[in-house]
Amino acid sequence: MSVGTISMRYARALLSYAGEQGAGEAIYRNMLQLLYTLMKIKELPVLLRAPSLPKKERVKIICSAVENNPVFERFATLVVDEEREELLMFIAHGYISLYRAQNKILAVELTTAHEADTLLKEKIIGLMSNGGEYKVELQCNVDSSIIGGFICEANSTRLDASVARSLDNIRKKIVEENKKLV
């Protein structure tokens, strides 16, 4: 079976179990924390695959990356018992995607040249929430290389209204026009 199929089975099962236990949102936060930890500490997946490390220690390491939660601990124990530690990042991504779809949460990433003010954040959230249909999780980044304007990404869509993009488009037009003259 493929990595994606296995990971999504675990993610769906966890979503179902967490829902039954009334811990869906807590597990969602746990998965966000776990994903952040796995991406930040590159050695962690290697450590979790170490055959010399006892299973109980692996579970403790996984659980130490998140807030204390008995549902998550049971999940971590299952993953370790089934020797699926290398799939943790994929399972976390799967759970996050499923939870967001189920709860109509839209993850939006806003990049600006300077710190975004409250008014801009509220406008983006208002526009992206589609009249309150979606709950918007806004992540703001600062990247001075875009010079001005903003870049807004949601799902697989990117709206690039940056000054850097506009200048690049103008440069390309000028180069294209000059090619026709030569």
N, C-alpha and C positions, 0 to 999 in steps of 0.2 A: 504494500500500500504506500501511497505517496505521503510525503511530509504534510502537505496541505490537508489531505483527507483525514489523517490521524489527528492533526492539531485541531481541526474544526470539530471532530467528534468529541474530543475532550472539552473544547470550549462550549459546545452545545450542552453537553452533559452537566458541566459546571454551572452554566446559566440556568438550566432547569432546576438543579439541586439548590442553588443559591436562592432562586425564586421561591421554592418550596419552604426554605428555611427563613425567608424574609430578610435575606442578607445580600440581595442583588447589588444594591448600591455600594455596600461596604466592600464586596468582592470587586466591583468595578474600580473603586479607589485603590484596592490592593493590587489589582492588575496594572493600573497606571504606575504605581510605585515600583512594582516588580520590573516592568518594562524599562522604566527610567534607570533602575539599578543595573539591569543586565546590559544596557547600552553604555552606561557610565563606567562600569567595572568590567573591562574586557576579559579579565582572567577568571571571572566567576563561572561562566559556562565550562571552562576547562577544569576548574576545581571540582565542579559538580559531577564530572565524568570520571574523576580519579577513582580507580578501582580500590585503592587502599583506604579510602574514606568510607567509614561505616554508613549505612543507610540512615540511621537516626541522626547522625551529624549532618548529612545532606539535607534532611528535612528541616533541621534547626537553622541551617544556613539560608535556605529558601525563605523560611518564615521570618527570619531576622531582617529581611529586606522590606517587610511590610508591617502594618499595624497588626497587633495580636487579634486573631480571628479564628475561632474553632472550625468554621467551614473551610477557610483557606488552608488551615493546617491539615485537615482531612484530605483536601485536594492535593497538597504537596506530598503527603504520605502516599497517596495513590500513584502520583507521577513517579516518585522514587521507586516504589515497589515494582512498577511496570517498566522501570529503566527507560523513562522517556524524558529525562532531564534536559537532553539536548533540544527538545521541542518546546521548552518553556516560553521562549520568546514568541514563537509562532502561536502557541496556545493563548498567550496574553493578547497578542494582536487580534486573534480570532474572537476572544471573549469581548474585548473592547468594541470591536465592530458590531458584533451581535447585540450587545447591550445598547449601543448607541442607536442602532436601527429599531430595536424594540421600544426604546423610550424616546424616540424622536429627538435625539441629540445631534446637533450639527457641530463638528469641530472646525473652527475657522482660525486660520493663521494670518495675522496682519503684520506686515513688515513696513516700517516707516524709517525715514532718515533720522528723525528725532523722536523722542518719547511721545507716544500718542496721547493726546489729551482726552479727558472724560467725554467731551461732546462727540469727538470722532468715534470713540469706542461705542457710545450709545447709538450713534447713527448706523454703524456697521451691524451691531446686534439687532437693531430694529429692522434693517433691510434684510438681513439673513434669516431672521426668525420667521419670515413669510407670514406676517400677521399673527404671530404668536403660535403658529403651528409647530415650530421647532424651538427647543431650548438650545441656545448657542453657547458653546464653550469657546471663548475667545482667548487666543494666545498671541501676545504682542511681542514682536522682536524689533530691534533697532539695527539698521544696517546703513551706515553713512554713505556707502558706495552707490545707493540709488539716488542720491543728491536731494531729491524732494519727491513729493507725491506718496504713493503707497503701492504695495503689492498685497492682494487679498487672495488667499487660497482656501477652498472648501471642497471636500470630496476630491474629485480629480480635475476641478476647474480652477484656473488661475487668471485673475484679473490684474494685469500689470499696468498701472497708471503712474509709473515712476518717471521722473525727469530723465533718468539715465536711459530708459527704454525709448523715450521720445527722441532724445538726442541720437541714439543709435539708429532709429528709423530714418531720421533726417540724413544722417551720414550715409546710410545705405542708398537713399534716393539720389543723393548728390553723386555718389560713386557710379550708380547705374546710369544716370544722365550723362556723366562724363564718358562712359564706355561707348555710348551711342555717337558721341562727337568724334571719337578717335577712329 
